[in-house]
Amino acid sequence: MLDTCPKPYITAESQSLIEEFFVRRRLRGFDGEELSARQVEAFVILERELTAEMNGGRENAGRSLAPANSMVNDF
């Protein structure tokens, strides 16, 4: 039981998706046929956010940014 809002906490499933995203990205292994819809959605979100971060947030200009760990709770 938590005494605080659970949103800041990353679930084990979210952590697993993040780790798998970076492994597959490193190995260039995004074969859409073997991924679940949940994985595809997570990887698209992670790729978009990573690209925005690498571009210095230029892609997010004009839109409010959520805390970095809040996006993983959306999976």
N, CA, C, O and CB atoms as a CASP TS submission, in Angstrom:
PFRMAT TS
TARGET T0000
AUTHOR 0000-0000-0000
METHOD Language model
MODEL 1
PARENT N/A
ATOM      1  N   MET     1       0.831  -1.171   0.000  1.00  0.00           N
ATOM      2  CA  MET     1       0.000   0.000   0.000  1.00  0.00           C
ATOM      3  C   MET     1       0.882   1.242   0.000  1.00  0.00           C
ATOM      4  O   MET     1       1.894   1.299   0.698  1.00  0.00           O
ATOM      5  CB  MET     1      -0.949  -0.007   1.203  1.00  0.00           C
ATOM      6  N   LEU     2       0.487   2.230  -0.787  1.00  0.00           N
ATOM      7  CA  LEU     2       1.252   3.467  -0.895  1.00  0.00           C
ATOM      8  C   LEU     2       0.538   4.608  -0.187  1.00  0.00           C
ATOM      9  O   LEU     2      -0.691   4.677  -0.170  1.00  0.00           O
ATOM     10  CB  LEU     2       1.490   3.823  -2.361  1.00  0.00           C
ATOM     11  N   ASP     3       1.317   5.486   0.387  1.00  0.00           N
ATOM     12  CA  ASP     3       0.750   6.679   1.014  1.00  0.00           C
ATOM     13  C   ASP     3       0.759   7.863   0.062  1.00  0.00           C
ATOM     14  O   ASP     3       0.297   8.950   0.409  1.00  0.00           O
ATOM     15  CB  ASP     3       1.517   7.027   2.284  1.00  0.00           C
ATOM     16  N   THR     4       1.284   7.654  -1.135  1.00  0.00           N
ATOM     17  CA  THR     4       1.364   8.724  -2.121  1.00  0.00           C
ATOM     18  C   THR     4       0.696   8.275  -3.412  1.00  0.00           C
ATOM     19  O   THR     4       0.356   7.103  -3.573  1.00  0.00           O
ATOM     20  CB  THR     4       2.834   9.130  -2.379  1.00  0.00           C
ATOM     21  N   CYS     5       0.514   9.211  -4.322  1.00  0.00           N
ATOM     22  CA  CYS     5      -0.073   8.901  -5.625  1.00  0.00           C
ATOM     23  C   CYS     5       0.848   7.931  -6.368  1.00  0.00           C
ATOM     24  O   CYS     5       2.052   8.177  -6.447  1.00  0.00           O
ATOM     25  CB  CYS     5      -0.303  10.203  -6.461  1.00  0.00           C
ATOM     26  N   PRO     6       0.312   6.839  -6.913  1.00  0.00           N
ATOM     27  CA  PRO     6       1.162   5.830  -7.573  1.00  0.00           C
ATOM     28  C   PRO     6       1.657   6.247  -8.960  1.00  0.00           C
ATOM     29  O   PRO     6       2.510   5.558  -9.521  1.00  0.00           O
ATOM     30  CB  PRO     6       0.401   4.535  -7.695  1.00  0.00           C
ATOM     31  N   LYS     7       1.166   7.331  -9.530  1.00  0.00           N
ATOM     32  CA  LYS     7       1.554   7.737 -10.887  1.00  0.00           C
ATOM     33  C   LYS     7       3.068   7.846 -11.093  1.00  0.00           C
ATOM     34  O   LYS     7       3.554   7.446 -12.151  1.00  0.00           O
ATOM     35  CB  LYS     7       0.917   9.059 -11.214  1.00  0.00           C
ATOM     36  N   PRO     8       3.836   8.371 -10.128  1.00  0.00           N
ATOM     37  CA  PRO     8       5.277   8.489 -10.362  1.00  0.00           C
ATOM     38  C   PRO     8       6.019   7.146 -10.413  1.00  0.00           C
ATOM     39  O   PRO     8       7.183   7.094 -10.810  1.00  0.00           O
ATOM     40  CB  PRO     8       5.880   9.342  -9.288  1.00  0.00           C
ATOM     41  N   TYR     9       5.360   6.088 -10.021  1.00  0.00           N
ATOM     42  CA  TYR     9       6.022   4.797  -9.984  1.00  0.00           C
ATOM     43  C   TYR     9       5.879   4.084 -11.324  1.00  0.00           C
ATOM     44  O   TYR     9       4.795   4.053 -11.906  1.00  0.00           O
ATOM     45  CB  TYR     9       5.451   3.934  -8.856  1.00  0.00           C
ATOM     46  N   ILE    10       6.968   3.517 -11.807  1.00  0.00           N
ATOM     47  CA  ILE    10       6.964   2.802 -13.082  1.00  0.00           C
ATOM     48  C   ILE    10       6.622   1.344 -12.803  1.00  0.00           C
ATOM     49  O   ILE    10       7.212   0.715 -11.924  1.00  0.00           O
ATOM     50  CB  ILE    10       8.346   2.930 -13.817  1.00  0.00           C
ATOM     51  N   THR    11       5.668   0.813 -13.555  1.00  0.00           N
ATOM     52  CA  THR    11       5.290  -0.588 -13.365  1.00  0.00           C
ATOM     53  C   THR    11       6.366  -1.497 -13.945  1.00  0.00           C
ATOM     54  O   THR    11       7.176  -1.071 -14.768  1.00  0.00           O
ATOM     55  CB  THR    11       3.920  -0.884 -14.022  1.00  0.00           C
ATOM     56  N   ALA    12       6.365  -2.719 -13.520  1.00  0.00           N
ATOM     57  CA  ALA    12       7.320  -3.701 -14.042  1.00  0.00           C
ATOM     58  C   ALA    12       7.116  -3.891 -15.545  1.00  0.00           C
ATOM     59  O   ALA    12       8.084  -4.039 -16.291  1.00  0.00           O
ATOM     60  CB  ALA    12       7.170  -5.055 -13.303  1.00  0.00           C
ATOM     61  N   GLU    13       5.862  -3.888 -15.986  1.00  0.00           N
ATOM     62  CA  GLU    13       5.575  -4.039 -17.413  1.00  0.00           C
ATOM     63  C   GLU    13       6.135  -2.859 -18.210  1.00  0.00           C
ATOM     64  O   GLU    13       6.715  -3.051 -19.279  1.00  0.00           O
ATOM     65  CB  GLU    13       4.057  -4.163 -17.645  1.00  0.00           C
ATOM     66  N   SER    14       5.966  -1.655 -17.697  1.00  0.00           N
ATOM     67  CA  SER    14       6.490  -0.470 -18.371  1.00  0.00           C
ATOM     68  C   SER    14       8.012  -0.520 -18.441  1.00  0.00           C
ATOM     69  O   SER    14       8.598  -0.227 -19.483  1.00  0.00           O
ATOM     70  CB  SER    14       6.033   0.806 -17.652  1.00  0.00           C
ATOM     71  N   GLN    15       8.643  -0.887 -17.348  1.00  0.00           N
ATOM     72  CA  GLN    15      10.104  -1.002 -17.322  1.00  0.00           C
ATOM     73  C   GLN    15      10.576  -2.029 -18.338  1.00  0.00           C
ATOM     74  O   GLN    15      11.571  -1.810 -19.030  1.00  0.00           O
ATOM     75  CB  GLN    15      10.595  -1.384 -15.914  1.00  0.00           C
ATOM     76  N   SER    16       9.873  -3.139 -18.431  1.00  0.00           N
ATOM     77  CA  SER    16      10.208  -4.177 -19.394  1.00  0.00           C
ATOM     78  C   SER    16      10.088  -3.656 -20.826  1.00  0.00           C
ATOM     79  O   SER    16      10.954  -3.927 -21.659  1.00  0.00           O
ATOM     80  CB  SER    16       9.304  -5.396 -19.195  1.00  0.00           C
ATOM     81  N   LEU    17       9.023  -2.912 -21.115  1.00  0.00           N
ATOM     82  CA  LEU    17       8.844  -2.346 -22.460  1.00  0.00           C
ATOM     83  C   LEU    17       9.947  -1.355 -22.796  1.00  0.00           C
ATOM     84  O   LEU    17      10.428  -1.326 -23.929  1.00  0.00           O
ATOM     85  CB  LEU    17       7.480  -1.661 -22.574  1.00  0.00           C
ATOM     86  N   ILE    18      10.350  -0.549 -21.836  1.00  0.00           N
ATOM     87  CA  ILE    18      11.426   0.415 -22.060  1.00  0.00           C
ATOM     88  C   ILE    18      12.735  -0.320 -22.366  1.00  0.00           C
ATOM     89  O   ILE    18      13.439   0.026 -23.314  1.00  0.00           O
ATOM     90  CB  ILE    18      11.597   1.339 -20.827  1.00  0.00           C
ATOM     91  N   GLU    19      13.050  -1.321 -21.568  1.00  0.00           N
ATOM     92  CA  GLU    19      14.279  -2.083 -21.782  1.00  0.00           C
ATOM     93  C   GLU    19      14.263  -2.778 -23.146  1.00  0.00           C
ATOM     94  O   GLU    19      15.259  -2.760 -23.868  1.00  0.00           O
ATOM     95  CB  GLU    19      14.467  -3.120 -20.661  1.00  0.00           C
ATOM     96  N   GLU    20      13.136  -3.384 -23.491  1.00  0.00           N
ATOM     97  CA  GLU    20      13.030  -4.066 -24.777  1.00  0.00           C
ATOM     98  C   GLU    20      13.152  -3.077 -25.935  1.00  0.00           C
ATOM     99  O   GLU    20      13.780  -3.377 -26.951  1.00  0.00           O
ATOM    100  CB  GLU    20      11.702  -4.826 -24.869  1.00  0.00           C
ATOM    101  N   PHE    21      12.553  -1.901 -25.778  1.00  0.00           N
ATOM    102  CA  PHE    21      12.649  -0.858 -26.805  1.00  0.00           C
ATOM    103  C   PHE    21      14.107  -0.534 -27.093  1.00  0.00           C
ATOM    104  O   PHE    21      14.512  -0.511 -28.255  1.00  0.00           O
ATOM    105  CB  PHE    21      11.897   0.415 -26.365  1.00  0.00           C
ATOM    106  N   PHE    22      14.906  -0.283 -26.054  1.00  0.00           N
ATOM    107  CA  PHE    22      16.289   0.106 -26.269  1.00  0.00           C
ATOM    108  C   PHE    22      17.135  -1.044 -26.815  1.00  0.00           C
ATOM    109  O   PHE    22      18.042  -0.812 -27.614  1.00  0.00           O
ATOM    110  CB  PHE    22      16.885   0.615 -24.977  1.00  0.00           C
ATOM    111  N   VAL    23      16.854  -2.263 -26.401  1.00  0.00           N
ATOM    112  CA  VAL    23      17.583  -3.419 -26.938  1.00  0.00           C
ATOM    113  C   VAL    23      17.269  -3.579 -28.423  1.00  0.00           C
ATOM    114  O   VAL    23      18.177  -3.708 -29.244  1.00  0.00           O
ATOM    115  CB  VAL    23      17.216  -4.718 -26.161  1.00  0.00           C
ATOM    116  N   ARG    24      15.986  -3.571 -28.763  1.00  0.00           N
ATOM    117  CA  ARG    24      15.589  -3.725 -30.172  1.00  0.00           C
ATOM    118  C   ARG    24      16.094  -2.569 -31.021  1.00  0.00           C
ATOM    119  O   ARG    24      16.510  -2.771 -32.161  1.00  0.00           O
ATOM    120  CB  ARG    24      14.067  -3.826 -30.293  1.00  0.00           C
ATOM    121  N   ARG    25      16.060  -1.366 -30.475  1.00  0.00           N
ATOM    122  CA  ARG    25      16.538  -0.193 -31.213  1.00  0.00           C
ATOM    123  C   ARG    25      18.032  -0.337 -31.489  1.00  0.00           C
ATOM    124  O   ARG    25      18.502  -0.040 -32.587  1.00  0.00           O
ATOM    125  CB  ARG    25      16.251   1.117 -30.423  1.00  0.00           C
ATOM    126  N   ARG    26      18.759  -0.790 -30.497  1.00  0.00           N
ATOM    127  CA  ARG    26      20.210  -0.961 -30.634  1.00  0.00           C
ATOM    128  C   ARG    26      20.537  -2.033 -31.673  1.00  0.00           C
ATOM    129  O   ARG    26      21.491  -1.894 -32.438  1.00  0.00           O
ATOM    130  CB  ARG    26      20.839  -1.331 -29.277  1.00  0.00           C
ATOM    131  N   LEU    27      19.738  -3.105 -31.695  1.00  0.00           N
ATOM    132  CA  LEU    27      19.975  -4.210 -32.615  1.00  0.00           C
ATOM    133  C   LEU    27      19.214  -4.052 -33.931  1.00  0.00           C
ATOM    134  O   LEU    27      19.303  -4.914 -34.806  1.00  0.00           O
ATOM    135  CB  LEU    27      19.588  -5.513 -31.959  1.00  0.00           C
ATOM    136  N   ARG    28      18.478  -2.971 -34.073  1.00  0.00           N
ATOM    137  CA  ARG    28      17.667  -2.689 -35.265  1.00  0.00           C
ATOM    138  C   ARG    28      16.637  -3.798 -35.505  1.00  0.00           C
ATOM    139  O   ARG    28      16.449  -4.245 -36.636  1.00  0.00           O
ATOM    140  CB  ARG    28      18.573  -2.532 -36.507  1.00  0.00           C
ATOM    141  N   GLY    29      15.978  -4.234 -34.437  1.00  0.00           N
ATOM    142  CA  GLY    29      15.066  -5.359 -34.546  1.00  0.00           C
ATOM    143  C   GLY    29      13.609  -5.037 -34.304  1.00  0.00           C
ATOM    144  O   GLY    29      12.995  -5.626 -33.414  1.00  0.00           O
ATOM    145  N   PHE    30      13.032  -4.121 -35.066  1.00  0.00           N
ATOM    146  CA  PHE    30      11.614  -3.796 -34.909  1.00  0.00           C
ATOM    147  C   PHE    30      10.809  -4.470 -36.001  1.00  0.00           C
ATOM    148  O   PHE    30      10.387  -3.826 -36.961  1.00  0.00           O
ATOM    149  CB  PHE    30      11.389  -2.272 -34.938  1.00  0.00           C
ATOM    150  N   ASP    31      10.600  -5.753 -35.855  1.00  0.00           N
ATOM    151  CA  ASP    31       9.779  -6.492 -36.815  1.00  0.00           C
ATOM    152  C   ASP    31       8.340  -6.434 -36.327  1.00  0.00           C
ATOM    153  O   ASP    31       7.977  -7.114 -35.367  1.00  0.00           O
ATOM    154  CB  ASP    31      10.269  -7.982 -36.977  1.00  0.00           C
ATOM    155  N   GLY    32       7.514  -5.616 -36.993  1.00  0.00           N
ATOM    156  CA  GLY    32       6.143  -5.393 -36.565  1.00  0.00           C
ATOM    157  C   GLY    32       5.300  -6.638 -36.497  1.00  0.00           C
ATOM    158  O   GLY    32       4.330  -6.680 -35.741  1.00  0.00           O
ATOM    159  N   GLU    33       5.638  -7.653 -37.262  1.00  0.00           N
ATOM    160  CA  GLU    33       4.831  -8.874 -37.268  1.00  0.00           C
ATOM    161  C   GLU    33       4.967  -9.679 -35.987  1.00  0.00           C
ATOM    162  O   GLU    33       4.060 -10.430 -35.629  1.00  0.00           O
ATOM    163  CB  GLU    33       5.214  -9.733 -38.440  1.00  0.00           C
ATOM    164  N   GLU    34       6.072  -9.535 -35.303  1.00  0.00           N
ATOM    165  CA  GLU    34       6.257 -10.315 -34.084  1.00  0.00           C
ATOM    166  C   GLU    34       5.946  -9.514 -32.818  1.00  0.00           C
ATOM    167  O   GLU    34       6.031 -10.053 -31.714  1.00  0.00           O
ATOM    168  CB  GLU    34       7.675 -10.835 -34.021  1.00  0.00           C
ATOM    169  N   LEU    35       5.591  -8.247 -32.960  1.00  0.00           N
ATOM    170  CA  LEU    35       5.277  -7.416 -31.815  1.00  0.00           C
ATOM    171  C   LEU    35       3.779  -7.390 -31.548  1.00  0.00           C
ATOM    172  O   LEU    35       2.966  -7.446 -32.470  1.00  0.00           O
ATOM    173  CB  LEU    35       5.795  -6.006 -32.030  1.00  0.00           C
ATOM    174  N   SER    36       3.433  -7.306 -30.281  1.00  0.00           N
ATOM    175  CA  SER    36       2.017  -7.140 -29.922  1.00  0.00           C
ATOM    176  C   SER    36       1.620  -5.687 -30.171  1.00  0.00           C
ATOM    177  O   SER    36       2.479  -4.819 -30.322  1.00  0.00           O
ATOM    178  CB  SER    36       1.755  -7.542 -28.423  1.00  0.00           C
ATOM    179  N   ALA    37       0.330  -5.432 -30.214  1.00  0.00           N
ATOM    180  CA  ALA    37      -0.154  -4.066 -30.406  1.00  0.00           C
ATOM    181  C   ALA    37       0.321  -3.164 -29.267  1.00  0.00           C
ATOM    182  O   ALA    37       0.631  -1.993 -29.485  1.00  0.00           O
ATOM    183  CB  ALA    37      -1.694  -4.045 -30.498  1.00  0.00           C
ATOM    184  N   ARG    38       0.377  -3.701 -28.077  1.00  0.00           N
ATOM    185  CA  ARG    38       0.839  -2.934 -26.913  1.00  0.00           C
ATOM    186  C   ARG    38       2.307  -2.545 -27.072  1.00  0.00           C
ATOM    187  O   ARG    38       2.695  -1.421 -26.755  1.00  0.00           O
ATOM    188  CB  ARG    38       0.643  -3.748 -25.614  1.00  0.00           C
ATOM    189  N   GLN    39       3.121  -3.480 -27.565  1.00  0.00           N
ATOM    190  CA  GLN    39       4.532  -3.187 -27.784  1.00  0.00           C
ATOM    191  C   GLN    39       4.698  -2.121 -28.872  1.00  0.00           C
ATOM    192  O   GLN    39       5.485  -1.187 -28.716  1.00  0.00           O
ATOM    193  CB  GLN    39       5.293  -4.470 -28.168  1.00  0.00           C
ATOM    194  N   VAL    40       3.965  -2.263 -29.955  1.00  0.00           N
ATOM    195  CA  VAL    40       4.054  -1.290 -31.047  1.00  0.00           C
ATOM    196  C   VAL    40       3.693   0.096 -30.535  1.00  0.00           C
ATOM    197  O   VAL    40       4.406   1.062 -30.806  1.00  0.00           O
ATOM    198  CB  VAL    40       3.128  -1.689 -32.219  1.00  0.00           C
ATOM    199  N   GLU    41       2.597   0.199 -29.802  1.00  0.00           N
ATOM    200  CA  GLU    41       2.180   1.494 -29.261  1.00  0.00           C
ATOM    201  C   GLU    41       3.252   2.074 -28.342  1.00  0.00           C
ATOM    202  O   GLU    41       3.585   3.255 -28.439  1.00  0.00           O
ATOM    203  CB  GLU    41       0.854   1.356 -28.501  1.00  0.00           C
ATOM    204  N   ALA    42       3.784   1.252 -27.460  1.00  0.00           N
ATOM    205  CA  ALA    42       4.821   1.712 -26.538  1.00  0.00           C
ATOM    206  C   ALA    42       6.058   2.163 -27.290  1.00  0.00           C
ATOM    207  O   ALA    42       6.631   3.205 -26.973  1.00  0.00           O
ATOM    208  CB  ALA    42       5.185   0.611 -25.549  1.00  0.00           C
ATOM    209  N   PHE    43       6.478   1.387 -28.287  1.00  0.00           N
ATOM    210  CA  PHE    43       7.690   1.719 -29.025  1.00  0.00           C
ATOM    211  C   PHE    43       7.523   2.989 -29.847  1.00  0.00           C
ATOM    212  O   PHE    43       8.472   3.762 -29.980  1.00  0.00           O
ATOM    213  CB  PHE    43       8.081   0.568 -29.928  1.00  0.00           C
ATOM    214  N   VAL    44       6.348   3.216 -30.394  1.00  0.00           N
ATOM    215  CA  VAL    44       6.087   4.448 -31.151  1.00  0.00           C
ATOM    216  C   VAL    44       6.175   5.657 -30.217  1.00  0.00           C
ATOM    217  O   VAL    44       6.790   6.667 -30.559  1.00  0.00           O
ATOM    218  CB  VAL    44       4.686   4.390 -31.838  1.00  0.00           C
ATOM    219  N   ILE    45       5.567   5.549 -29.051  1.00  0.00           N
ATOM    220  CA  ILE    45       5.618   6.644 -28.077  1.00  0.00           C
ATOM    221  C   ILE    45       7.050   6.889 -27.622  1.00  0.00           C
ATOM    222  O   ILE    45       7.499   8.034 -27.564  1.00  0.00           O
ATOM    223  CB  ILE    45       4.722   6.335 -26.863  1.00  0.00           C
ATOM    224  N   LEU    46       7.763   5.826 -27.303  1.00  0.00           N
ATOM    225  CA  LEU    46       9.144   5.966 -26.850  1.00  0.00           C
ATOM    226  C   LEU    46      10.036   6.559 -27.940  1.00  0.00           C
ATOM    227  O   LEU    46      10.881   7.406 -27.651  1.00  0.00           O
ATOM    228  CB  LEU    46       9.692   4.614 -26.408  1.00  0.00           C
ATOM    229  N   GLU    47       9.860   6.131 -29.163  1.00  0.00           N
ATOM    230  CA  GLU    47      10.662   6.670 -30.261  1.00  0.00           C
ATOM    231  C   GLU    47      10.387   8.156 -30.455  1.00  0.00           C
ATOM    232  O   GLU    47      11.313   8.943 -30.647  1.00  0.00           O
ATOM    233  CB  GLU    47      10.378   5.907 -31.561  1.00  0.00           C
ATOM    234  N   ARG    48       9.111   8.539 -30.404  1.00  0.00           N
ATOM    235  CA  ARG    48       8.738   9.952 -30.562  1.00  0.00           C
ATOM    236  C   ARG    48       9.352  10.801 -29.453  1.00  0.00           C
ATOM    237  O   ARG    48       9.902  11.868 -29.723  1.00  0.00           O
ATOM    238  CB  ARG    48       7.204  10.110 -30.560  1.00  0.00           C
ATOM    239  N   GLU    49       9.262  10.338 -28.219  1.00  0.00           N
ATOM    240  CA  GLU    49       9.787  11.100 -27.093  1.00  0.00           C
ATOM    241  C   GLU    49      11.310  11.156 -27.120  1.00  0.00           C
ATOM    242  O   GLU    49      11.896  12.189 -26.796  1.00  0.00           O
ATOM    243  CB  GLU    49       9.310  10.495 -25.781  1.00  0.00           C
ATOM    244  N   LEU    50      11.954  10.064 -27.499  1.00  0.00           N
ATOM    245  CA  LEU    50      13.409  10.046 -27.597  1.00  0.00           C
ATOM    246  C   LEU    50      13.889  11.002 -28.685  1.00  0.00           C
ATOM    247  O   LEU    50      14.857  11.734 -28.484  1.00  0.00           O
ATOM    248  CB  LEU    50      13.910   8.625 -27.881  1.00  0.00           C
ATOM    249  N   THR    51      13.222  11.000 -29.828  1.00  0.00           N
ATOM    250  CA  THR    51      13.569  11.908 -30.917  1.00  0.00           C
ATOM    251  C   THR    51      13.411  13.356 -30.476  1.00  0.00           C
ATOM    252  O   THR    51      14.275  14.190 -30.746  1.00  0.00           O
ATOM    253  CB  THR    51      12.699  11.631 -32.151  1.00  0.00           C
ATOM    254  N   ALA    52      12.312  13.655 -29.798  1.00  0.00           N
ATOM    255  CA  ALA    52      12.084  15.018 -29.308  1.00  0.00           C
ATOM    256  C   ALA    52      13.169  15.431 -28.327  1.00  0.00           C
ATOM    257  O   ALA    52      13.649  16.564 -28.371  1.00  0.00           O
ATOM    258  CB  ALA    52      10.707  15.130 -28.644  1.00  0.00           C
ATOM    259  N   GLU    53      13.558  14.523 -27.444  1.00  0.00           N
ATOM    260  CA  GLU    53      14.606  14.830 -26.473  1.00  0.00           C
ATOM    261  C   GLU    53      15.945  15.051 -27.169  1.00  0.00           C
ATOM    262  O   GLU    53      16.690  15.962 -26.810  1.00  0.00           O
ATOM    263  CB  GLU    53      14.726  13.702 -25.441  1.00  0.00           C
ATOM    264  N   MET    54      16.249  14.226 -28.155  1.00  0.00           N
ATOM    265  CA  MET    54      17.512  14.356 -28.878  1.00  0.00           C
ATOM    266  C   MET    54      17.551  15.641 -29.702  1.00  0.00           C
ATOM    267  O   MET    54      18.630  16.172 -29.963  1.00  0.00           O
ATOM    268  CB  MET    54      17.730  13.146 -29.785  1.00  0.00           C
ATOM    269  N   ASN    55      16.396  16.144 -30.111  1.00  0.00           N
ATOM    270  CA  ASN    55      16.313  17.382 -30.873  1.00  0.00           C
ATOM    271  C   ASN    55      16.160  18.589 -29.956  1.00  0.00           C
ATOM    272  O   ASN    55      15.813  19.675 -30.420  1.00  0.00           O
ATOM    273  CB  ASN    55      15.151  17.320 -31.853  1.00  0.00           C
ATOM    274  N   GLY    56      16.405  18.420 -28.701  1.00  0.00           N
ATOM    275  CA  GLY    56      16.335  19.523 -27.762  1.00  0.00           C
ATOM    276  C   GLY    56      14.930  19.998 -27.484  1.00  0.00           C
ATOM    277  O   GLY    56      14.726  21.146 -27.090  1.00  0.00           O
ATOM    278  N   GLY    57      13.956  19.126 -27.685  1.00  0.00           N
ATOM    279  CA  GLY    57      12.577  19.477 -27.398  1.00  0.00           C
ATOM    280  C   GLY    57      11.910  20.313 -28.467  1.00  0.00           C
ATOM    281  O   GLY    57      10.782  20.767 -28.273  1.00  0.00           O
ATOM    282  N   ARG    58      12.578  20.531 -29.599  1.00  0.00           N
ATOM    283  CA  ARG    58      12.004  21.362 -30.668  1.00  0.00           C
ATOM    284  C   ARG    58      10.689  20.797 -31.176  1.00  0.00           C
ATOM    285  O   ARG    58       9.795  21.559 -31.543  1.00  0.00           O
ATOM    286  CB  ARG    58      12.986  21.491 -31.826  1.00  0.00           C
ATOM    287  N   GLU    59      10.553  19.474 -31.204  1.00  0.00           N
ATOM    288  CA  GLU    59       9.309  18.874 -31.691  1.00  0.00           C
ATOM    289  C   GLU    59       8.159  19.094 -30.732  1.00  0.00           C
ATOM    290  O   GLU    59       6.995  18.986 -31.119  1.00  0.00           O
ATOM    291  CB  GLU    59       9.498  17.392 -31.924  1.00  0.00           C
ATOM    292  N   ASN    60       8.476  19.402 -29.480  1.00  0.00           N
ATOM    293  CA  ASN    60       7.433  19.600 -28.483  1.00  0.00           C
ATOM    294  C   ASN    60       7.110  21.068 -28.275  1.00  0.00           C
ATOM    295  O   ASN    60       6.342  21.405 -27.374  1.00  0.00           O
ATOM    296  CB  ASN    60       7.845  18.979 -27.174  1.00  0.00           C
ATOM    297  N   ALA    61       7.679  21.948 -29.087  1.00  0.00           N
ATOM    298  CA  ALA    61       7.434  23.382 -28.927  1.00  0.00           C
ATOM    299  C   ALA    61       5.939  23.649 -29.005  1.00  0.00           C
ATOM    300  O   ALA    61       5.255  23.183 -29.916  1.00  0.00           O
ATOM    301  CB  ALA    61       8.192  24.201 -30.004  1.00  0.00           C
ATOM    302  N   GLY    62       5.450  24.400 -28.044  1.00  0.00           N
ATOM    303  CA  GLY    62       4.044  24.751 -28.044  1.00  0.00           C
ATOM    304  C   GLY    62       3.144  23.753 -27.352  1.00  0.00           C
ATOM    305  O   GLY    62       1.953  24.021 -27.198  1.00  0.00           O
ATOM    306  N   ARG    63       3.657  22.626 -26.934  1.00  0.00           N
ATOM    307  CA  ARG    63       2.829  21.654 -26.216  1.00  0.00           C
ATOM    308  C   ARG    63       3.443  21.427 -24.848  1.00  0.00           C
ATOM    309  O   ARG    63       4.666  21.402 -24.711  1.00  0.00           O
ATOM    310  CB  ARG    63       2.708  20.308 -27.005  1.00  0.00           C
ATOM    311  N   SER    64       2.626  21.266 -23.863  1.00  0.00           N
ATOM    312  CA  SER    64       3.149  21.083 -22.509  1.00  0.00           C
ATOM    313  C   SER    64       3.739  19.689 -22.388  1.00  0.00           C
ATOM    314  O   SER    64       3.195  18.712 -22.903  1.00  0.00           O
ATOM    315  CB  SER    64       2.040  21.304 -21.445  1.00  0.00           C
ATOM    316  N   LEU    65       4.837  19.626 -21.710  1.00  0.00           N
ATOM    317  CA  LEU    65       5.526  18.345 -21.550  1.00  0.00           C
ATOM    318  C   LEU    65       5.104  17.691 -20.242  1.00  0.00           C
ATOM    319  O   LEU    65       5.041  18.340 -19.198  1.00  0.00           O
ATOM    320  CB  LEU    65       7.060  18.536 -21.588  1.00  0.00           C
ATOM    321  N   ALA    66       4.822  16.423 -20.313  1.00  0.00           N
ATOM    322  CA  ALA    66       4.545  15.640 -19.108  1.00  0.00           C
ATOM    323  C   ALA    66       5.879  15.224 -18.514  1.00  0.00           C
ATOM    324  O   ALA    66       6.872  15.149 -19.238  1.00  0.00           O
ATOM    325  CB  ALA    66       3.644  14.387 -19.421  1.00  0.00           C
ATOM    326  N   PRO    67       5.930  14.955 -17.228  1.00  0.00           N
ATOM    327  CA  PRO    67       7.169  14.435 -16.652  1.00  0.00           C
ATOM    328  C   PRO    67       7.584  13.171 -17.381  1.00  0.00           C
ATOM    329  O   PRO    67       6.734  12.400 -17.828  1.00  0.00           O
ATOM    330  CB  PRO    67       7.003  14.158 -15.142  1.00  0.00           C
ATOM    331  N   ALA    68       8.877  12.955 -17.502  1.00  0.00           N
ATOM    332  CA  ALA    68       9.411  11.840 -18.294  1.00  0.00           C
ATOM    333  C   ALA    68       8.834  10.495 -17.886  1.00  0.00           C
ATOM    334  O   ALA    68       8.560   9.657 -18.746  1.00  0.00           O
ATOM    335  CB  ALA    68      10.913  11.795 -18.171  1.00  0.00           C
ATOM    336  N   ASN    69       8.648  10.274 -16.604  1.00  0.00           N
ATOM    337  CA  ASN    69       8.175   8.959 -16.190  1.00  0.00           C
ATOM    338  C   ASN    69       6.661   8.816 -16.289  1.00  0.00           C
ATOM    339  O   ASN    69       6.141   7.719 -16.087  1.00  0.00           O
ATOM    340  CB  ASN    69       8.613   8.682 -14.781  1.00  0.00           C
ATOM    341  N   SER    70       5.942   9.889 -16.594  1.00  0.00           N
ATOM    342  CA  SER    70       4.487   9.749 -16.678  1.00  0.00           C
ATOM    343  C   SER    70       4.058   9.047 -17.937  1.00  0.00           C
ATOM    344  O   SER    70       2.986   8.442 -17.962  1.00  0.00           O
ATOM    345  CB  SER    70       3.823  11.094 -16.605  1.00  0.00           C
ATOM    346  N   MET    71       4.874   9.105 -19.012  1.00  0.00           N
ATOM    347  CA  MET    71       4.466   8.459 -20.254  1.00  0.00           C
ATOM    348  C   MET    71       4.499   6.952 -20.139  1.00  0.00           C
ATOM    349  O   MET    71       3.725   6.271 -20.813  1.00  0.00           O
ATOM    350  CB  MET    71       5.351   8.903 -21.392  1.00  0.00           C
ATOM    351  N   VAL    72       5.370   6.409 -19.306  1.00  0.00           N
ATOM    352  CA  VAL    72       5.424   4.968 -19.189  1.00  0.00           C
ATOM    353  C   VAL    72       4.207   4.405 -18.484  1.00  0.00           C
ATOM    354  O   VAL    72       3.881   3.231 -18.658  1.00  0.00           O
ATOM    355  CB  VAL    72       6.667   4.560 -18.464  1.00  0.00           C
ATOM    356  N   ASN    73       3.544   5.205 -17.706  1.00  0.00           N
ATOM    357  CA  ASN    73       2.348   4.719 -17.029  1.00  0.00           C
ATOM    358  C   ASN    73       1.149   4.670 -17.950  1.00  0.00           C
ATOM    359  O   ASN    73       0.099   4.154 -17.569  1.00  0.00           O
ATOM    360  CB  ASN    73       2.038   5.584 -15.840  1.00  0.00           C
ATOM    361  N   ASP    74       1.286   5.204 -19.168  1.00  0.00           N
ATOM    362  CA  ASP    74       0.182   5.194 -20.113  1.00  0.00           C
ATOM    363  C   ASP    74       0.060   3.876 -20.864  1.00  0.00           C
ATOM    364  O   ASP    74      -0.916   3.680 -21.589  1.00  0.00           O
ATOM    365  CB  ASP    74       0.343   6.316 -21.092  1.00  0.00           C
ATOM    366  N   PHE    75       1.005   2.978 -20.717  1.00  0.00           N
ATOM    367  CA  PHE    75       0.971   1.721 -21.477  1.00  0.00           C
ATOM    368  C   PHE    75       0.027   0.771 -20.827  1.00  0.00           C
ATOM    369  O   PHE    75      -0.151  -0.348 -21.306  1.00  0.00           O
ATOM    370  CB  PHE    75       2.360   1.090 -21.587  1.00  0.00           C
TER
END
